[in-house]
Amino acid sequence: MEKINRKTIVCNYAEYPGECERLELWGKRGQNVYPRIEVLKGLFGEINKRLIDFIEIATYVYCADQLVIRCQDRVDPHGFIWRREITMVIAVQDIDFWSSPETVKTLEHLLRFLSDDLFIFKFVPLAESHPEQLYFKFKDFHKTICKPEQVILFSGGLDSLGGAIQELICDGKQTVLVRHKSISKHKERHEYIEHTLQQQSGNKATFITIRTGKDSAISNEYTQRCRSFLYFALAGTIADLLGLNNVRFYENGPISINLPISQQVIGGRATRTTHPQTLSYFQKLISLITEREFTVDNPFIEKTKSQVVQLIVNNECANLISKSMSCAHAWQQTKEQAHCGICSQCIDRRVSIIAADAQQYDSESDYKVDFFTEAVDRESDYFDAENINLLTSYFLRSKRIGSSEYTYLDFEKDYPAINDALFYMGKAPDVAARNIFRLYKNLASDIGIVEKHATSEAFIQRMRDIDKPISTDSLAGILTRGIRKVKEEVLERPTKEADYLFRHCGDFWEFRYAGGDKKLLINCEGAGYLSKLFEAPGTFFDFSDFICANNQQEATIDADELNSGFQYASVPQDAIDNKTKKECFAKISQLRNEFEKASSENNNVDAAAIEHEIEITEKYLKQTLKPGGKARNLNRDSKRVADKFRRNLNTIIARIENYDIEFAAHLKESITIGKSPAYNPQVPIKWEVRVLVNK
């Protein structure tokens, strides 16, 4: 049997004699977590100790969720390593409240449902002297602010945008919008949305910004099922300090209830961020903390996303659709393309916009992959392997539900997970069940509209285009296979290869310049940088955009730090202290001994798990230590990324010069670096940069 995926995490300098990981928000050992909330002076009352405890507990849970790895790429048929057992030992100021059985039970049940993990909480009295509150950064504001009437979570996606429009414009409420700090490349989008909402509502919006920086060593697990718990804690605290007793999450019903798209996606593998049961636990917990009746709800629980889009359009805010961002793959986003185009959120977004007949307000160029016509699995660095399975499952499920012969009894049999929501919808369970069925029927109708769009005459005409054939791994390709067989002879006509190409082909790069001979480069540092520059001529990039562009390069900066815009202080800060470094080397030595023992006993399961743990520890050391063994200085990381970009770019140009002097001269003339690298040829050139794969 597999080992249980178990970890103990000790916080706020609590005493603990056994083996554990430690997280700290303040004090003598230094911070490794950095929550900040920007609020306006004069809005808030006194921040009591219990609320400070709540913020700290939620922050530690958020970090623990990313610190302890799930299965990731390991085979886990029984969920032994997907589900984790995380014991949290936390020192708190209000020990009587947090150690009460009802509080602990509510907290543990909430996180069990939200994350699929077993969280065990052990609270102890705070022994260290707690500093004054560290988390609220108060800003002066020179305009008169009316008393807020509502607090909502605002992510900048279509659903939360619709929610903001509902509160500010439809209902005319003075509304506080709690949002995460935008990264620099999306700052203009967020500012445009904020300005337009203020203008349309008569300045009824107050935006409160949250930042959640943390040390890079914490970011091991990317699923982040507990992320919403932190944002809820902060929004609930803000609402209480404003004297309000309600927080609203705005999310369309199918995403909120989130029935599994296939039989393999069960439990917490399907996200439960705004699931009715999650919100019910949120409501109970904040009511216990504030000692008054508190409500947490989702007014869009019975709406499809297309209905949310229609609400946006009907309230003269259609211009904000193209500025909103729904993509789950933040690491794939650029300033020009905010959507990967193939994650479930991107698919939902495009389906809803087309179903609402609002595609004129969206931009196809904002999606890195157009799943209607392009291969959805052309990129190898997406976490969602075999994206075609996601796409086909999405449409096949709705085809079945949308059938006129498909009844509620069929629905109940196919999706027993609806029972997780029925008692938390605020209605009789039988009524709630029928409403969910009707909701998914409406979603199936939306997807039917999109299917017709993908098989329309416009796409049939595209199939006759020899120069731009539709990929067989695209939605249009899948839905029109019968027609494609008829056109097979035409599609097989050979096409002329591009005069300008630079593409990745396995272990080498292939290039051609100005119609010359094709040449190969092997083991080329920086080749990925050129490919990215050629893909978007005239675009000024951030150096952070190139962290993962080169397949030979490993990122040494925590992606969340870059995404949150968090900057370390100017005081030099080592990425790892000597004690931790020694512990890591000792751990690797011990693990290697355990690996040899497991291998000698033919215990392949334990050996694989140990080997993975060795890899994680070695990767952490590689990220925090210089080649000579000294700790990296976190303050120099940004400069180091820029310097590495310049070195790798110069290296690739020098190697190209050995094969094609004219091409190298063109690169030197057309690429500028400065603070924002860009490729600006004097005469526009269309490069072929698609990855070459075996057919």
Residue, then its C-alpha position, 0 to 999 in steps of 0.5 A: m500500500e502507498k504511504i499516506n501523503r502526510k506533513t506537519i507544519v508549525c506556525n507563529y513560533a509554536e513549540y513542537p518537538g517533532e519533525c516539521e516545516r515552519l512558516e512565519l509571518w513575522g518575528k526573529r526567524g524572518q518572514n517567508v510569507y507576506p500578505r498585504i491589504e491596501v485599504l483606505k483610511g477612515l473606512f475601518g474600525e478597530i482590528n481585533k485579535r481574533l480577526i488577526d488570527f483569522i488572517e494568519i490562519a488562512t495565510y498559513v493554510y494557503c501556503a501549506d497547500q502549495l508547500v506539500i506536493r500532491c501526486q503531480d506526474r506520479v501514478d496515483p490510481h487510489g488517491f493516496i498521494w493526491r489526498r494529503e494529511i496536513t497537521m497545522v500547529i498554530a500559535v494564536q492570540d484568542i486561544d479560547f475561541w480557536s481551540s473550541p470544538e465547534t470552531v475546529k470542526t467547522l474549519e476542518h470540515l470546510l477545508r476537507f471539502l474544499s481541498d479533498d485533504l485532511f487538515i488537522f488543527k492544533f492551536v496553542p497560546l501565542a508565546e511570542s510578543h505579537p507586533e502591531q497589525l502588519y497586514f493592512k496598509f492604510k492609504d489616504f483618499h481625498k474624495t468623500i467616500c459613502k458608506p459601503e453597502q456590499v463586499i464582493l470578490f473581484s477577480g477580473g474574469l467575466d463572472s466577477l465583472g458581471g457581479a460588479i455590474q449587477e451590484l454597481i449599475c443594476d442595483g446601484k450599491q456602494t460596493v467594495l471590490v476585493r481583488h488580487k494585485s494585478i501583475s504589471k503586464h495586465k495593469e492597463r486592463h485592470e485600470y481600464i475596467e476600474h475606470t469604466l466601472q467608476q464612470q458607469s456607476g457614478n463612482k460607487a466602487t471602492f477597490i481594495t487590493i490584496r498582495t500575497g508574496k511568499d518565498s519561492a521554496i514554498s511554491n511546490e504544488y500548483t493546484q492551489r485548492c485552498r486559494s479561495f479560503l485566503y481571499f474569503a478570510l480577507a473579504g470576510t474580515i473587511a466586511d466585518l470591519l466595515g460593519l457589514n454582514n455579507v460577502r458575495f462570490y459571483e460565479n456562474g452555476p455550472i462552474s460553481i457546482n462543477l459536476p465532473i467532466s468525466q468519471q476520473v475527475i472526482g472529489g476535489r480534483a474538480t475545483r470547489t471554490t464557490h460550490p454551495q457547500t463551500l460557501s455554507y461552511f464559509q458562512k458558518l465560520i465567519s458567523l462564529i468568528t464575528e459572533r453575529e449572523f453573517t451570509v455568504d452567497n453566489p447570486f449567479i448560482e442559477k445562471t449560465k456564463s452566457q447569461v452573465v455575458q448578456l447581462i454585461v452587454n445589456n448594461e452597456c459594458a460590452n467594451l469590458i469583455s475584451k479586457s476581462m481575463s478568465c484563463a487558469h494558466a497564468w504562467q502562459q499569459t503575456k501582455e498581448q495574449a491573456h488567455c492560453g485558449i485551451c484550459s477549461q476556463c478559456i473554453d467556457r469563456r469562448v463558448s459563453i461569448i459565442a452563445a450570447d452572440a457577443q463574439q464581436y466584443d472579444s478578440e481572437s488574437d487574445y487567445k494563444v491557441d484558437f481551439f476552433t481551428e488550431a491543434v490544442d496539444r501543440e504546446s508541450d509545457y501545459f500542465d493539462a496533457e492531452n487537451i483534446n480529451l478535455l475539449t471532446s469531453y466538454f462537448l460530448r457531455s453536453k451533447r448527451i445532456g442536451s438530447s431530448e430523450y435525456t431525463y432528470l433520472d438519467f442526470e441523477k444517475d450520471y451525476p451523483a455529485i449533485n447531492d453535495a450541493l442539494f442541501y446548501m442551495g437555500k431551497a428544498p432539495d427536490v427543487a434544487a435538483r430540478n434547478i441544477f438539471r435545468l441549468y445544465k440543459n441550458l448549458a447544453s443548449d449554449i454548447g449546441i449553438v457553438e457546435k453549429h458555429a464550429t461547423s458553419e460555412a465559414f469553417i467549411q470554406r477554411m477547409r478548402d484553404i490549402d495554405k491554412p488547413i484546419s487541424t484535426d486536433s481542433l474543435a472544427g476538425i473533430l466535428t467535421r471529420g466526415i466532411r474532411k474525408v471528402k476533401e482529403e485529396v485536396l488537403e493533401r496537396p503539398t504546400k510551399e515551405a516558409d522562406y523564414l522559419f525557426r522552429h523546435c524539432g526534438d533535440f535541435w532547432e531548424f531555421r531558414y532565412a530569406g528562402g535559403d537552405k535549412k540549417l540545424l542548431i544543436n543544444c542552443e541556449g536562448a533559441g526559445y527566446l528568438s522563437k518567442l520574439f519572432e512569434a510577436p514582432g513589434t511586441f515589447f516583452d517583460f524579461s519575466d515572459f522569457i523565464c520558461a521560453n527556453n527549454q534549457q533554462e530553469a526558472t529560479i524566481d517564484a512565479d507567484e512573486l512575479n505575478s503578484g508584483f511583490q518586491y523584496a526590500s532593498v536589504p540583502q536577503d539570502a534565499i536559504d540560510n546555512k541551517t536549512k542548507k545543511e538540513c537539505f544535504a542531510k535529508i538528501s543523504q538519508l533519502r538516498n540510503e532509503f532509496e537504495k534499501a527500497s530498491s534492494e527490496n524491490n519496493n518500486v512504489d516507495a523507491a519512486a516516491i523517495e526518488h521524487e522527494i530527492e528530485i524536489t529537494e535537489k531542485y530547491l537547492k539548485q534554485t537557492l544556491k549559486p554554483g559555488g554553494k553560496a546562497r543566492n541573493l533574492n534582491r538580485d534575481s530580477k537583474r540576473v534574469a535580464d543578464k541571463f537573457r542577454r547572455n543567451l541571446n548573444t550566444i545564439i546569435a553568435r552560433i547562427e553567425n557560424y552558419d548564416i552571416e546574413f541572418a545573424a546581421h539581421l538579428k543584431e539590427s532588428i532586436t533591441i533589449g533595453k528594459s523591454p526586449a523586442y524584435n522590430p524588423q525594418v520590413p515585416i517578416k512572417w516567421e514559421v515558429r510552430v513546433l515540428v512534431n512527428k505525424 
